[in-house]
């Protein structure tokens, strides 16, 4: 099967070469098992930790905490601590996280749209 060719600009070649370490690092962050799920669940709203956990099942408390911490470190999520009894912590997407939201939703939609075809391809490939 022939694949269509696309021309790659010189700027794209430079970005793919010089920035590959950073690009790989960023893609590793958003390509992990839970980051896209959390980004989609936060959307344009603020959510509490337990609400996020329920919406992101079957994520564990430990994994959600680690994911949110990494996302906060990358400037994708804010964590707001409220001095109340009991203590309340809210999470929200930053402007950077919001800019990733459309991409994450598009990726999630692509996965849903193509899941059956991918499963079929795997079964054909794995058949004896």
N, C-alpha and C positions, 0 to 999 in steps of 0.2 A: 504494500500500500504506500503510495507516495504521500509525503507530508508537505503541506504548503510551506514555502519559505517566506520569512519576513526579514526585512532589512533591519539591522540593528544599528542604531546611531552610535557615533563615536562616544557620545556622552554616556550612553547605556553601557558600552564596553568598559569605560573607565569606572563607572559605578560598580559594575560586576567584579572588576579586578581589585581596585583600591579599597572598596568598602566591604569586601566579602566577609571579613571577620565580624564586623558590626552587623551586617545584614544577616549572617548566619545566627548570631547571638539573638537578634531581635526576633527572627523567625522561630528560633527555638522557644522563646518566651511565649509567643502567641500560638505556636503549634503544639504546645504541650496538651495533655489530656483534658485540662479543666479551664484554661484561661478563656477560650472562646465561649464556653458555656457560661462562665461568670460574667463576661462582658455582655453577652446577650441577655442574661437575667437582670443585670443592673439597668440596662437600657438607659432611659432618660430619667430614672427615678433613684431615690436614695432607699437603701434597704438595710435592715439589721442583719447581723451575722446569722442568726437562726433562720430567718426568713430566706436568706440566700442558700443556706444549707438545705432547707426543705425543697426549694425550687430546683436545686442542682443535684438531687439524689441520683445516684448512690454515693456521692462524694462523702468522705469522712470528715469529721471536724478538723482533724490534724491536717489533711490535705487542703481543705478550704482555707485554713489559716495560713498555710505555707504559700498557697496560690495568691491570696490577697496581699500577703506581705511582699512577695516578688513583684506583683503588679503595682503596689504602692512605691516600691523602690524604683521602678521604671517610670513613675509619674503617670500611670494609667488610672489609678484609683486614689481617692482620698479616704482617710479614716478619721472620723470625728468622734471624739470621746465626750459624752455628756455626763456631767457630775450630778447624777440622780441616784436614787435608791429604788430598785437595783440599778447598777451602772449600765448605761446604754451606749452602744457603739454603732455608728452608722457608716455605711460605705456608699460611695458614689463615684461615677466616672469623672475624670478630669476632662478638660477640653481635648487633650491628647487621646484619652480613652474614648471619648465621644467620636473623634475622627476615625477611630478604629472600629466603632460599632457598625457602621454601614458595611465595611469589609467583612467583619465577622458574621453579620447576618447573611450577607451574600454567600459566603463560604458555607455556612450552615444550610442555606437553601439549596446550594449546589449538591451538598452531601445527601440531603433528603431526596432530591430529584434523581440522583444517580445511584442510590443505594441498591435498588433492585438489579440494575444492569451490572453493577460491580459484583454483586453476589453471584449473578449468573456467569459472568466471566471467570470468576474464581472457581466455580464448580466445573466449568468446561476445562479450564487449565489443570485443575487437580484430578480430573477423571483419569482412570488408568488407561 
